[in-house]
């Protein structure tokens, strides 16, 4: 028995991934094409274990209406959409037509395109244009880290009671505890993490999945 999370060596991580449901051909091809088309964007895609976790959590929670901030080439949106019922909806927000043009092709291949609506443009503006009432069962934030707090403040009122919010990269590769790192990206994550700790509208936990995955439930 241990009170701390196990540190993952590369070998242990490979073992961990191997114990999960294997990534199918659609997602495997998407990973390969994304790496080939956008080599400078390495690390922007969630890992296989996080993808499976996202699908399972979406399905277990019974989510029907979801929103994703930061779609990139579509890996996470496929994982989210696969967890939704056939009549479920996912609103995907991104600023790049180039990235999401890849996503649209793979949504079709994965058979989930009919569940996803893509809105291009600054996500904060799109969120603010939505009706103010609670409508979402699940939200996933994986975009510019400086914007996390603002996205959070727009999302929480639009989440139904019991709704699930996920935020990626909340450990910032360990830099959140490096006081010498004052970059805007890292400070954005620190500000976001501090905001959640003080937010009595939710119950939350920061999980050591990938680069840190925060899981919160609206009270």
VOPAGU-2260 file (C-alpha; in pm, 1 decimal, decimal comma):
REM VOPAGU-2260
SITE   aa  ch    i         X         Y         Z
SITE  UNK   A    0       0,0       0,0       0,0
SITE  UNK   A    1     127,1     345,1     -90,2
SITE  UNK   A    2       0,5     698,5     -35,5
SITE  UNK   A    3     168,0     839,4    -347,6
SITE  UNK   A    4     113,4     789,1    -720,4
SITE  UNK   A    5     363,0     557,9    -886,7
SITE  UNK   A    6     628,1     728,0   -1097,8
SITE  UNK   A    7     610,9     596,7   -1453,4
SITE  UNK   A    8     924,7     487,7   -1633,2
SITE  UNK   A    9     895,3     459,5   -2013,6
SITE  UNK   A   10     874,9      81,5   -1974,6
SITE  UNK   A   11     600,5     103,0   -1713,4
SITE  UNK   A   12     408,5     350,4   -1927,9
SITE  UNK   A   13     422,0     113,2   -2225,5
SITE  UNK   A   14     294,4    -165,1   -2000,0
SITE  UNK   A   15      14,1      59,8   -1874,0
SITE  UNK   A   16     -99,4     141,7   -2227,4
SITE  UNK   A   17     -80,7    -224,9   -2328,2
SITE  UNK   A   18    -326,3    -318,9   -2053,0
SITE  UNK   A   19    -597,7     -94,1   -2193,4
SITE  UNK   A   20    -830,6    -143,6   -2487,5
SITE  UNK   A   21    -610,6    -121,9   -2800,0
SITE  UNK   A   22    -627,9     188,9   -3015,7
SITE  UNK   A   23    -820,2     109,5   -3332,8
SITE  UNK   A   24    -707,9     175,5   -3688,0
SITE  UNK   A   25    -888,0     509,1   -3718,7
SITE  UNK   A   26    -712,1     663,5   -3419,8
SITE  UNK   A   27    -379,6     501,7   -3509,0
SITE  UNK   A   28    -396,3     649,3   -3859,0
SITE  UNK   A   29    -492,9     988,1   -3715,4
SITE  UNK   A   30    -189,1     986,6   -3485,3
SITE  UNK   A   31      39,1     900,5   -3778,5
SITE  UNK   A   32    -107,8    1161,5   -4013,5
SITE  UNK   A   33    -103,1    1432,4   -3748,9
SITE  UNK   A   34     265,1    1365,5   -3673,6
SITE  UNK   A   35     344,8    1379,3   -4045,2
SITE  UNK   A   36     144,4    1693,4   -4127,1
SITE  UNK   A   37     214,6    1892,0   -3810,0
SITE  UNK   A   38     551,2    1779,8   -3665,6
SITE  UNK   A   39     587,1    2112,4   -3484,4
SITE  UNK   A   40     271,1    2035,2   -3286,4
SITE  UNK   A   41     405,5    1728,3   -3108,9
SITE  UNK   A   42     234,1    1679,8   -2774,8
SITE  UNK   A   43     -91,5    1853,7   -2869,0
SITE  UNK   A   44    -273,3    1522,3   -2903,0
SITE  UNK   A   45    -392,2    1331,6   -2598,0
SITE  UNK   A   46    -240,8     988,5   -2534,2
SITE  UNK   A   47    -412,3     653,1   -2590,7
SITE  UNK   A   48    -484,7     587,0   -2222,7
SITE  UNK   A   49    -636,2     933,0   -2182,0
SITE  UNK   A   50    -847,2     882,4   -2492,0
SITE  UNK   A   51    -989,1     556,0   -2360,7
SITE  UNK   A   52   -1044,9     711,1   -2017,7
SITE  UNK   A   53   -1235,0     998,2   -2180,9
SITE  UNK   A   54   -1459,8     762,9   -2375,3
SITE  UNK   A   55   -1532,1     552,2   -2067,5
SITE  UNK   A   56   -1599,7     855,7   -1847,4
SITE  UNK   A   57   -1834,9    1005,7   -2105,8
SITE  UNK   A   58   -2025,2     679,4   -2133,0
SITE  UNK   A   59   -2034,0     606,4   -1758,9
SITE  UNK   A   60   -2155,0     957,9   -1676,8
SITE  UNK   A   61   -2444,8     925,6   -1918,8
SITE  UNK   A   62   -2348,5    1251,5   -2088,6
SITE  UNK   A   63   -2567,8    1347,8   -2383,0
SITE  UNK   A   64   -2453,0    1702,1   -2467,3
SITE  UNK   A   65   -2081,5    1784,7   -2456,6
SITE  UNK   A   66   -1850,3    2068,2   -2554,1
SITE  UNK   A   67   -1481,5    2060,0   -2638,8
SITE  UNK   A   68   -1252,2    2363,1   -2636,1
SITE  UNK   A   69    -951,9    2289,2   -2855,1
SITE  UNK   A   70   -1013,2    2022,3   -3119,4
SITE  UNK   A   71    -681,3    2013,6   -3309,3
SITE  UNK   A   72    -698,8    1716,4   -3551,4
SITE  UNK   A   73    -983,6    1541,1   -3376,6
SITE  UNK   A   74    -843,2    1263,2   -3156,0
SITE  UNK   A   75   -1013,9    1377,5   -2835,5
SITE  UNK   A   76   -1338,4    1466,2   -3011,7
SITE  UNK   A   77   -1361,7    1114,2   -3153,8
SITE  UNK   A   78   -1305,5     973,0   -2805,1
SITE  UNK   A   79   -1571,9    1200,5   -2658,1
SITE  UNK   A   80   -1824,1    1135,1   -2935,4
SITE  UNK   A   81   -1778,2     760,0   -2904,5
SITE  UNK   A   82   -1891,3     784,2   -2543,0
SITE  UNK   A   83   -2210,6     970,8   -2630,8
SITE  UNK   A   84   -2538,7     799,6   -2720,8
SITE  UNK   A   85   -2637,5     794,1   -3086,4
SITE  UNK   A   86   -2849,2    1106,1   -3041,1
SITE  UNK   A   87   -2581,4    1283,7   -2836,0
SITE  UNK   A   88   -2413,7    1606,3   -2944,0
SITE  UNK   A   89   -2061,2    1742,0   -2920,8
SITE  UNK   A   90   -1989,4    2109,1   -2987,5
SITE  UNK   A   91   -1624,9    2132,8   -3097,5
SITE  UNK   A   92   -1454,6    2473,1   -3078,5
SITE  UNK   A   93   -1127,5    2559,4   -3250,6
SITE  UNK   A   94    -961,0    2843,0   -3442,1
SITE  UNK   A   95    -784,6    2644,2   -3714,4
SITE  UNK   A   96    -950,1    2529,5   -4034,6
SITE  UNK   A   97    -625,9    2355,1   -4130,3
SITE  UNK   A   98    -620,2    2135,3   -3820,9
SITE  UNK   A   99    -992,6    2067,1   -3813,2
SITE  UNK   A  100   -1007,0    1977,3   -4181,8
SITE  UNK   A  101    -814,7    1665,8   -4076,8
SITE  UNK   A  102   -1054,7    1616,1   -3787,3
SITE  UNK   A  103   -1358,3    1630,1   -4014,3
SITE  UNK   A  104   -1220,8    1349,6   -4233,4
SITE  UNK   A  105   -1154,6    1128,3   -3934,9
SITE  UNK   A  106   -1493,3    1201,1   -3776,0
SITE  UNK   A  107   -1644,1    1055,0   -4092,3
SITE  UNK   A  108   -1416,6     750,2   -4077,8
SITE  UNK   A  109   -1500,4     695,4   -3711,6
SITE  UNK   A  110   -1873,5     719,5   -3781,6
SITE  UNK   A  111   -1930,5    1005,2   -3536,3
SITE  UNK   A  112   -1954,7    1305,5   -3770,5
SITE  UNK   A  113   -2332,3    1326,8   -3721,7
SITE  UNK   A  114   -2281,8    1389,8   -3348,2
SITE  UNK   A  115   -2028,5    1672,8   -3384,7
SITE  UNK   A  116   -2085,9    2038,8   -3468,4
SITE  UNK   A  117   -1769,3    2238,9   -3538,0
SITE  UNK   A  118   -1754,1    2611,3   -3466,5
SITE  UNK   A  119   -1444,9    2793,2   -3591,2
SITE  UNK   A  120   -1336,5    3111,9   -3418,4
SITE  UNK   A  121   -1212,4    3226,6   -3076,5
SITE  UNK   A  122   -1364,5    2982,9   -2828,5
SITE  UNK   A  123   -1432,0    3247,3   -2566,3
SITE  UNK   A  124   -1643,6    3447,9   -2809,3
SITE  UNK   A  125   -1833,6    3135,6   -2912,0
SITE  UNK   A  126   -1901,4    3038,5   -2550,5
SITE  UNK   A  127   -2025,5    3387,4   -2468,0
SITE  UNK   A  128   -2261,2    3374,1   -2764,9
SITE  UNK   A  129   -2432,2    3060,5   -2630,3
SITE  UNK   A  130   -2748,8    3077,4   -2418,3
SITE  UNK   A  131   -2663,9    3133,1   -2052,5
SITE  UNK   A  132   -2870,6    2843,7   -1918,4
SITE  UNK   A  133   -2724,4    2506,3   -1815,7
SITE  UNK   A  134   -2710,0    2278,4   -2118,7
SITE  UNK   A  135   -2394,7    2065,3   -2114,0
SITE  UNK   A  136   -2333,5    1735,3   -1936,0
SITE  UNK   A  137   -1961,7    1723,6   -2009,8
SITE  UNK   A  138   -1689,7    1970,7   -2110,2
SITE  UNK   A  139   -1327,8    1916,0   -2213,3
SITE  UNK   A  140   -1074,4    2201,9   -2211,8
SITE  UNK   A  141    -751,1    2154,3   -2407,9
SITE  UNK   A  142    -661,5    2485,8   -2568,0
SITE  UNK   A  143    -444,4    2790,1   -2495,7
SITE  UNK   A  144    -346,4    2767,1   -2129,7
SITE  UNK   A  145    -368,6    3141,8   -2070,5
SITE  UNK   A  146    -739,5    3119,1   -2149,2
SITE  UNK   A  147    -831,5    2835,3   -1913,4
SITE  UNK   A  148    -971,9    3053,6   -1633,9
SITE  UNK   A  149   -1189,7    3249,2   -1876,5
SITE  UNK   A  150   -1315,2    2928,7   -2041,1
SITE  UNK   A  151   -1393,7    2788,1   -1698,5
SITE  UNK   A  152   -1598,2    3089,3   -1595,0
SITE  UNK   A  153   -1807,1    3067,0   -1911,0
SITE  UNK   A  154   -1851,2    2690,6   -1889,2
SITE  UNK   A  155   -1951,7    2632,4   -1528,2
SITE  UNK   A  156   -2282,6    2824,7   -1548,3
SITE  UNK   A  157   -2364,5    2634,2   -1868,1
SITE  UNK   A  158   -2308,6    2292,5   -1706,2
SITE  UNK   A  159   -2600,6    2095,1   -1569,6
SITE  UNK   A  160   -2589,4    1990,8   -1202,6
SITE  UNK   A  161   -2371,5    1680,1   -1186,0
SITE  UNK   A  162   -2200,2    1776,1   -1511,3
SITE  UNK   A  163   -1839,1    1672,4   -1566,5
SITE  UNK   A  164   -1559,3    1912,6   -1661,8
SITE  UNK   A  165   -1218,0    1792,3   -1778,2
SITE  UNK   A  166    -910,7    2010,2   -1826,7
SITE  UNK   A  167    -590,5    1879,8   -1985,2
SITE  UNK   A  168    -224,3    1970,3   -1919,0
SITE  UNK   A  169    -285,8    2086,2   -1562,9
SITE  UNK   A  170      58,9    1975,1   -1445,1
SITE  UNK   A  171     231,9    2156,8   -1732,3
SITE  UNK   A  172     503,5    1889,5   -1751,1
SITE  UNK   A  173     583,7    1950,2   -1386,2
SITE  UNK   A  174     656,1    2317,8   -1439,0
SITE  UNK   A  175     367,3    2425,5   -1214,6
SITE  UNK   A  176     594,2    2367,7    -912,2
SITE  UNK   A  177     897,6    2538,9   -1066,9
SITE  UNK   A  178     890,3    2888,7    -920,7
SITE  UNK   A  179    1152,0    3002,9   -1170,0
SITE  UNK   A  180     915,9    2937,2   -1461,8
SITE  UNK   A  181     703,0    3248,6   -1504,5
SITE  UNK   A  182     599,0    3194,2   -1865,7
SITE  UNK   A  183     241,3    3288,8   -1950,0
SITE  UNK   A  184     151,8    2929,5   -2039,5
SITE  UNK   A  185     262,2    2788,6   -1705,0
SITE  UNK   A  186     120,8    3078,9   -1505,0
SITE  UNK   A  187    -209,3    3029,5   -1683,1
SITE  UNK   A  188    -223,6    2673,4   -1553,7
SITE  UNK   A  189    -124,6    2781,4   -1201,6
SITE  UNK   A  190    -401,6    3042,0   -1205,8
SITE  UNK   A  191    -649,9    2784,1   -1330,4
SITE  UNK   A  192    -556,4    2527,3   -1066,4
SITE  UNK   A  193    -580,8    2790,0    -792,3
SITE  UNK   A  194    -920,6    2901,6    -921,6
SITE  UNK   A  195   -1059,2    2548,6    -900,5
SITE  UNK   A  196    -935,8    2496,7    -545,5
SITE  UNK   A  197   -1129,7    2808,5    -443,2
SITE  UNK   A  198   -1442,1    2727,4    -647,4
SITE  UNK   A  199   -1718,5    2587,3    -426,5
SITE  UNK   A  200   -1939,7    2522,8    -728,6
SITE  UNK   A  201   -1747,0    2204,7    -803,5
SITE  UNK   A  202   -1572,8    1905,9    -650,7
SITE  UNK   A  203   -1244,8    1834,7    -828,7
SITE  UNK   A  204    -933,5    1620,4    -840,4
SITE  UNK   A  205    -612,3    1660,1   -1041,0
SITE  UNK   A  206    -514,8    1320,7   -1181,5
SITE  UNK   A  207    -163,5    1223,4   -1299,3
SITE  UNK   A  208    -291,0    1110,6   -1639,5
SITE  UNK   A  209     -88,9    1232,8   -1934,5
SITE  UNK   A  210      33,3    1583,3   -1851,2
SITE  UNK   A  211    -218,8    1617,7   -1570,3
SITE  UNK   A  212    -594,0    1584,4   -1615,3
SITE  UNK   A  213    -829,9    1772,7   -1388,3
SITE  UNK   A  214   -1167,6    1609,9   -1332,3
SITE  UNK   A  215   -1442,1    1822,1   -1177,5
SITE  UNK   A  216   -1811,6    1769,8   -1108,9
SITE  UNK   A  217   -2057,2    2055,4   -1078,5
SITE  UNK   A  218   -2224,1    2036,2    -739,8
